[in-house]
Amino acid sequence: MEKYGLLGKSSLFASAFLWGFGFVAVEGALLAGWNPMLLLAIRGLLGGALLLVFSYKRQWWKNKSLIKDSVIAGFYLTTAFVAQTYGQSISGPANAAFITALYVIFTPFIYALKERKMVSGVVLVAAFAAFVGVVLISVRDSLSWQWGDFLLVVCAVLFAVHILQLEKMGHHDDALSVTTIQLFVMSAISFLFVPFLNVSMPLQGFGYVAYSGLVSSGIAFFLQTFGQKHVPSSAASIILTFEAIFGAIGAVWFYRELFSLQMFFGGLLLVGSVFFLELVPKSTKIPNVS
């Protein structure tokens, strides 16, 4: 692990960077007129096709158990991305980047509920800090809750459920094939809804869609998979949290999105809560399942 430690951490940082700017790409596609479901359909198809080039030799289609578990995970992933994309279309990429990071907080809560265990004090402190952060990010001039931010919180919960589903699937030991199937599931489900939405494919924004599918859903996955082989899970979780920071930076840089002092402190609390949750001794909290 020491030999490839630095390379592994660099891969994770690169993955977080690509995912963070994936929020920018999604925003560009939405502004170009892409319907969220159509965007997810093409995104999943592109990402799945790219990974299929590398996973087809594993002949995963002969493993019924792997397919079944991956389809379930793909359903959770799809619902999470639907909530995230529609939420971002209302609240913007910076909010989407920060609030999506809440999955790290929700994961131990759902795990504790599932296993009928008490939530540790460390998790409660981190959750409270994250809640305050979301409030600061979401509340503007009036004390009103934005519908888009609500969808983004739902998205974070669904990503947490997705993480726990992947935890159950660890015995398959084939992340590449699992991800390939999930992306195709996301594409198939999204395409099923497209005819009922009465939408057409825009003539612009294909570059943003290609980035979302090939880079965010393809290349970034390879980088994450390699990195997590050589970096402890606790350190990997912290590094991947920078996705939120890169997403917010991209929103300000490319779209001149207003980044107030209030939003800055909200984001700081959100990211800080994740760092706090991951940096405390493992003996003081429930097992890390992310």
CORVEN-V473960 format. One record per residue. SS is DSSP state (@ for helix, = for strand, . for the rest). PHI is phi in degrees with one decimal (NA if undefined). Layout:
# CORVEN-V473960
{{SS	PHI} {SS	PHI}}
This chain:
# CORVEN-V473960
{{.	NA} {@	-65.8} {@	-60.7} {@	-107.4} {@	-57.0} {@	-64.7} {@	-65.5} {@	-64.2} {@	-65.2} {@	-63.6} {@	-64.2} {@	-67.1} {@	-63.0} {@	-63.7} {@	-63.0} {@	-61.5} {@	-62.7} {@	-64.8} {@	-67.9} {@	-59.5} {@	-77.5} {@	-64.0} {@	-63.1} {@	-65.6} {@	-64.1} {@	-61.5} {@	-62.8} {@	-62.5} {@	-66.7} {@	-64.0} {@	-67.8} {.	-80.7} {.	104.8} {.	-74.6} {.	-70.6} {@	-53.6} {@	-69.6} {@	-65.8} {@	-61.3} {@	-66.9} {@	-61.9} {@	-71.3} {@	-60.3} {@	-65.0} {@	-64.8} {@	-66.1} {@	-63.8} {@	-64.3} {@	-64.3} {@	-63.9} {@	-70.5} {@	-63.2} {@	-57.5} {@	-98.0} {@	-102.9} {@	-65.3} {@	-66.6} {@	-82.2} {.	50.6} {@	-65.1} {@	-68.5} {@	-90.2} {.	-101.0} {@	-64.3} {@	-64.6} {@	-62.4} {@	-63.7} {@	-59.0} {@	-64.2} {@	-70.1} {@	-65.3} {@	-62.7} {@	-62.0} {@	-63.9} {@	-64.6} {@	-62.0} {@	-62.5} {@	-63.6} {@	-62.6} {@	-65.0} {@	-69.2} {@	-62.6} {@	-62.2} {@	-66.4} {@	-69.1} {@	-66.7} {@	-63.8} {@	-65.7} {@	-62.7} {@	-99.5} {@	-100.0} {.	98.1} {@	-68.2} {@	-65.6} {@	-59.5} {@	-61.9} {@	-64.6} {@	-70.6} {@	-69.1} {@	-59.9} {.	-63.4} {.	-63.9} {@	-58.5} {@	-67.0} {@	-79.6} {@	-69.7} {@	-56.3} {@	-65.6} {@	-64.6} {@	-66.4} {@	-60.9} {@	-63.5} {@	-63.8} {@	-65.5} {@	-89.3} {.	56.8} {.	-116.4} {.	-74.7} {.	-79.1} {.	-70.3} {@	-62.9} {@	-61.1} {@	-65.7} {@	-63.9} {@	-63.0} {@	-63.2} {@	-65.3} {@	-64.6} {@	-62.2} {@	-65.4} {@	-61.7} {@	-61.8} {@	-62.1} {@	-63.6} {@	-62.1} {@	-63.3} {@	-72.1} {@	-84.7} {.	-79.6} {.	-102.8} {.	-70.5} {.	-115.7} {.	-79.7} {.	-123.7} {.	-91.6} {.	-79.8} {@	-59.5} {@	-62.7} {@	-67.7} {@	-61.2} {@	-62.5} {@	-69.2} {@	-66.0} {@	-59.0} {@	-58.0} {@	-63.5} {@	-63.2} {@	-66.6} {@	-64.8} {@	-64.3} {@	-62.0} {@	-62.6} {@	-61.6} {@	-67.8} {@	-65.2} {@	-64.4} {@	-60.7} {@	-66.3} {.	-93.9} {@	-58.8} {@	-67.6} {@	-71.1} {.	51.2} {.	-148.9} {@	-62.1} {@	-64.0} {@	-67.2} {@	-59.8} {@	-69.3} {@	-58.0} {@	-63.3} {@	-59.6} {@	-66.7} {@	-67.5} {@	-63.7} {@	-60.3} {@	-64.5} {@	-64.3} {@	-62.7} {@	-64.6} {@	-63.7} {@	-62.9} {@	-88.9} {@	-55.1} {@	-60.9} {@	-84.5} {@	-96.5} {.	53.9} {.	-119.7} {.	-121.1} {.	-78.9} {.	-63.2} {.	-90.8} {.	-125.8} {.	84.1} {@	-65.1} {@	-64.4} {@	-65.0} {@	-65.2} {@	-62.9} {@	-62.3} {@	-60.0} {@	-81.9} {@	-80.2} {@	-88.7} {@	-65.7} {@	-95.9} {@	-112.5} {@	-61.6} {@	-59.6} {@	-64.7} {@	-59.6} {@	-64.1} {@	-65.2} {@	-61.5} {@	-65.0} {@	-61.4} {@	-72.8} {@	-75.4} {@	-121.6} {.	-129.1} {.	-55.4} {@	-60.5} {@	-63.9} {@	-68.0} {@	-62.9} {@	-61.5} {@	-65.3} {@	-61.8} {@	-67.1} {.	-64.4} {@	-63.7} {@	-52.6} {@	-64.8} {@	-67.8} {@	-63.1} {@	-64.2} {@	-67.2} {@	-60.9} {@	-62.5} {@	-63.9} {@	-71.0} {@	-69.2} {@	-85.6} {@	-116.6} {.	50.9} {.	-66.1} {.	-61.4} {.	-124.1} {.	-75.6} {@	-62.5} {@	-62.5} {@	-68.4} {@	-60.2} {@	-67.5} {@	-63.6} {@	-64.9} {@	-63.5} {@	-65.8} {@	-62.1} {@	-65.9} {@	-62.0} {@	-64.9} {@	-67.6} {@	-60.8} {@	-61.2} {@	-65.3} {@	-89.0} {@	-90.6} {.	-68.9} {.	-57.2} {@	-60.5} {@	-71.4} {@	-95.8} {.	-145.0} {.	-73.3} {.	-56.8} {.	-74.9} {.	-110.9} {.	-93.5}}
